[in-house]
Amino acid sequence: MKIVDAKVVVTSPGRNFVTLKLTTDEGLTGLGDATLNGRELAVVSYLTDHVAPLLVGLDPHRVEDTWQSLYRGAYWRRGPVTMAAIAAVDVALWDIKAKAAGLPLYQLLGGASRERIGTYGHANGRDIPELLDSVRARLAEGYPAVRIQSGVPGLKAVYGVSDTDETGAPVLHQQARPLVEDWDTAAYLRHVPTVFEAVRAEFGAELPLLHDSHHRLTPVQAARLGKDLEPYRPFWLEDCTPAENQEALRLVRRSTTTPLAVGEVFNTVYDYQTLVTEQLIDYVRSAVTHFGGVTPLRKLFDFAAQYQIKSAIHGPEDISPVGMAAAVHLDLAVHNFGIQEYSGHTALTDEVFRHAYTFSDGHLHPGEAPGIGVELDEELAAAHPYAAAYLPVNRLHDGTVHDW
């Protein structure tokens, strides 16, 4: 079997997604997610100009060999653009391999280690009453765990707190320049413990609560927040400080027993070496889409398992259903699964990417379709072209870009 075509599809059914489609001489196709929020076209160029021409004529069954060739052969290793492109190739090859075997991908990864995948949903509000309503909505949808994010008094906008329409659904803003948000760390540190206190008072001690600091804190500030949250027993505190400075987590770990989750901006296992071997974190957060695919992420989970660290794959709306499907197959197979982030997608996105995975009673299952179980409607995808969109930029009150 040989690859005869490698095609990159960009579509924006509400937000931008980049998909690689590989086709073999036997008519099998494989899909891979290459979406990199705010830098999508950089990955499109990387794939179209530099990777796709190298794939034609290759044996699609040589997944590991192809991964190593793309990672090592470029000389310029790592980085989000490179690893998103490699991830798309890797997942597309696994998709083809599993289809050729007539099996869902998780069966090629060792089979199921559990019956279904536990998830957490996102609850947020501009103030605490609005947040409590959002938590109720997530619980009504069946989520067994909830991430809580709240607006901060005195700040006009806070990342992680989305605008909603009249139905309560998040409103996505696509704009040609980044939205500028203000920030006040002291106000945030005062506010978050009151948020946990209110949610615990309303929903009790049993509900697993997660919170994301989005890299905004220094190590000392992160340590203080972790300690202040201990009475409320968070499931985890996520991305409390920029973790590319891995040694910074030593101070946080020494200062608090609040579990720590890190890694959604990481691209390779080298970003985790100190964090894992010194057991400075409890959950690894990388996405299939941004970590180079199923092949290296499975290796990371095996590495983390030796230190009693669990998986928690990044799963926001800007991971396409292709990337989400790959994640759910991996979740079902790995022994040290922890929890899966799941926000779902718009109905239009689900029409463009028809998928076999299902969400029911707060849990996911990848389904039994051969491969990863996703089909791309290219005609519908073409009807929704790319639209410029960027993540926001935070500035302090004096106008300085926040160093996080």
ChimeraX attribute file (.defattr): number of C-alpha atoms within 10 A of each C-alpha:
attribute: neighborCount
match mode: 1-to-1
recipient: residues
	/A:1	14
	/A:2	17
	/A:3	21
	/A:4	16
	/A:5	16
	/A:6	22
	/A:7	14
	/A:8	20
	/A:9	18
	/A:10	21
	/A:11	21
	/A:12	19
	/A:13	23
	/A:14	19
	/A:15	22
	/A:16	26
	/A:17	26
	/A:18	26
	/A:19	25
	/A:20	26
	/A:21	20
	/A:22	27
	/A:23	21
	/A:24	20
	/A:25	12
	/A:26	11
	/A:27	12
	/A:28	16
	/A:29	22
	/A:30	28
	/A:31	31
	/A:32	34
	/A:33	33
	/A:34	36
	/A:35	30
	/A:36	23
	/A:37	17
	/A:38	16
	/A:39	16
	/A:40	21
	/A:41	19
	/A:42	16
	/A:43	23
	/A:44	24
	/A:45	15
	/A:46	16
	/A:47	26
	/A:48	17
	/A:49	11
	/A:50	14
	/A:51	19
	/A:52	20
	/A:53	13
	/A:54	14
	/A:55	19
	/A:56	17
	/A:57	14
	/A:58	14
	/A:59	16
	/A:60	25
	/A:61	17
	/A:62	13
	/A:63	18
	/A:64	13
	/A:65	12
	/A:66	21
	/A:67	20
	/A:68	11
	/A:69	12
	/A:70	21
	/A:71	18
	/A:72	12
	/A:73	11
	/A:74	12
	/A:75	8
	/A:76	9
	/A:77	13
	/A:78	19
	/A:79	15
	/A:80	21
	/A:81	24
	/A:82	24
	/A:83	26
	/A:84	31
	/A:85	35
	/A:86	31
	/A:87	30
	/A:88	32
	/A:89	33
	/A:90	29
	/A:91	32
	/A:92	29
	/A:93	30
	/A:94	29
	/A:95	27
	/A:96	25
	/A:97	25
	/A:98	24
	/A:99	20
	/A:100	16
	/A:101	13
	/A:102	13
	/A:103	18
	/A:104	23
	/A:105	31
	/A:106	26
	/A:107	18
	/A:108	17
	/A:109	18
	/A:110	12
	/A:111	15
	/A:112	17
	/A:113	15
	/A:114	14
	/A:115	11
	/A:116	17
	/A:117	20
	/A:118	23
	/A:119	23
	/A:120	24
	/A:121	25
	/A:122	22
	/A:123	26
	/A:124	24
	/A:125	23
	/A:126	19
	/A:127	15
	/A:128	20
	/A:129	15
	/A:130	14
	/A:131	22
	/A:132	21
	/A:133	15
	/A:134	20
	/A:135	25
	/A:136	16
	/A:137	16
	/A:138	20
	/A:139	19
	/A:140	12
	/A:141	14
	/A:142	17
	/A:143	22
	/A:144	18
	/A:145	23
	/A:146	24
	/A:147	22
	/A:148	25
	/A:149	27
	/A:150	27
	/A:151	24
	/A:152	24
	/A:153	14
	/A:154	11
	/A:155	15
	/A:156	11
	/A:157	20
	/A:158	19
	/A:159	18
	/A:160	17
	/A:161	20
	/A:162	20
	/A:163	15
	/A:164	12
	/A:165	10
	/A:166	7
	/A:167	6
	/A:168	11
	/A:169	11
	/A:170	14
	/A:171	12
	/A:172	13
	/A:173	13
	/A:174	17
	/A:175	12
	/A:176	9
	/A:177	12
	/A:178	15
	/A:179	15
	/A:180	13
	/A:181	18
	/A:182	20
	/A:183	24
	/A:184	17
	/A:185	15
	/A:186	9
	/A:187	13
	/A:188	21
	/A:189	17
	/A:190	14
	/A:191	15
	/A:192	21
	/A:193	17
	/A:194	13
	/A:195	22
	/A:196	23
	/A:197	14
	/A:198	16
	/A:199	20
	/A:200	17
	/A:201	11
	/A:202	12
	/A:203	12
	/A:204	12
	/A:205	13
	/A:206	9
	/A:207	16
	/A:208	17
	/A:209	22
	/A:210	23
	/A:211	22
	/A:212	18
	/A:213	19
	/A:214	17
	/A:215	16
	/A:216	21
	/A:217	21
	/A:218	18
	/A:219	21
	/A:220	15
	/A:221	17
	/A:222	26
	/A:223	23
	/A:224	16
	/A:225	24
	/A:226	25
	/A:227	15
	/A:228	16
	/A:229	21
	/A:230	14
	/A:231	12
	/A:232	18
	/A:233	19
	/A:234	21
	/A:235	18
	/A:236	23
	/A:237	23
	/A:238	22
	/A:239	22
	/A:240	26
	/A:241	24
	/A:242	21
	/A:243	20
	/A:244	15
	/A:245	12
	/A:246	16
	/A:247	14
	/A:248	18
	/A:249	28
	/A:250	17
	/A:251	14
	/A:252	26
	/A:253	19
	/A:254	10
	/A:255	16
	/A:256	18
	/A:257	16
	/A:258	24
	/A:259	19
	/A:260	22
	/A:261	25
	/A:262	30
	/A:263	25
	/A:264	20
	/A:265	19
	/A:266	22
	/A:267	25
	/A:268	21
	/A:269	17
	/A:270	11
	/A:271	16
	/A:272	23
	/A:273	15
	/A:274	16
	/A:275	24
	/A:276	23
	/A:277	13
	/A:278	13
	/A:279	17
	/A:280	25
	/A:281	28
	/A:282	23
	/A:283	27
	/A:284	26
	/A:285	23
	/A:286	24
	/A:287	28
	/A:288	36
	/A:289	34
	/A:290	30
	/A:291	28
	/A:292	30
	/A:293	30
	/A:294	23
	/A:295	19
	/A:296	19
	/A:297	26
	/A:298	18
	/A:299	12
	/A:300	21
	/A:301	22
	/A:302	17
	/A:303	17
	/A:304	25
	/A:305	17
	/A:306	12
	/A:307	15
	/A:308	13
	/A:309	22
	/A:310	23
	/A:311	27
	/A:312	26
	/A:313	27
	/A:314	24
	/A:315	26
	/A:316	16
	/A:317	17
	/A:318	18
	/A:319	28
	/A:320	25
	/A:321	28
	/A:322	30
	/A:323	28
	/A:324	30
	/A:325	29
	/A:326	30
	/A:327	27
	/A:328	25
	/A:329	28
	/A:330	30
	/A:331	29
	/A:332	24
	/A:333	21
	/A:334	22
	/A:335	16
	/A:336	19
	/A:337	22
	/A:338	18
	/A:339	20
	/A:340	23
	/A:341	21
	/A:342	23
	/A:343	16
	/A:344	18
	/A:345	19
	/A:346	14
	/A:347	11
	/A:348	15
	/A:349	22
	/A:350	18
	/A:351	16
	/A:352	23
	/A:353	22
	/A:354	16
	/A:355	20
	/A:356	17
	/A:357	20
	/A:358	12
	/A:359	18
	/A:360	12
	/A:361	13
	/A:362	20
	/A:363	19
	/A:364	22
	/A:365	20
	/A:366	27
	/A:367	19
	/A:368	16
	/A:369	17
	/A:370	21
	/A:371	31
	/A:372	35
	/A:373	27
	/A:374	26
	/A:375	18
	/A:376	19
	/A:377	13
	/A:378	13
	/A:379	9
	/A:380	16
	/A:381	21
	/A:382	15
	/A:383	12
	/A:384	17
	/A:385	17
	/A:386	20
	/A:387	15
	/A:388	17
	/A:389	20
	/A:390	16
	/A:391	16
	/A:392	14
	/A:393	15
	/A:394	23
	/A:395	16
	/A:396	14
	/A:397	13
	/A:398	7
	/A:399	10
	/A:400	10
	/A:401	15
	/A:402	16
	/A:403	12
	/A:404	13
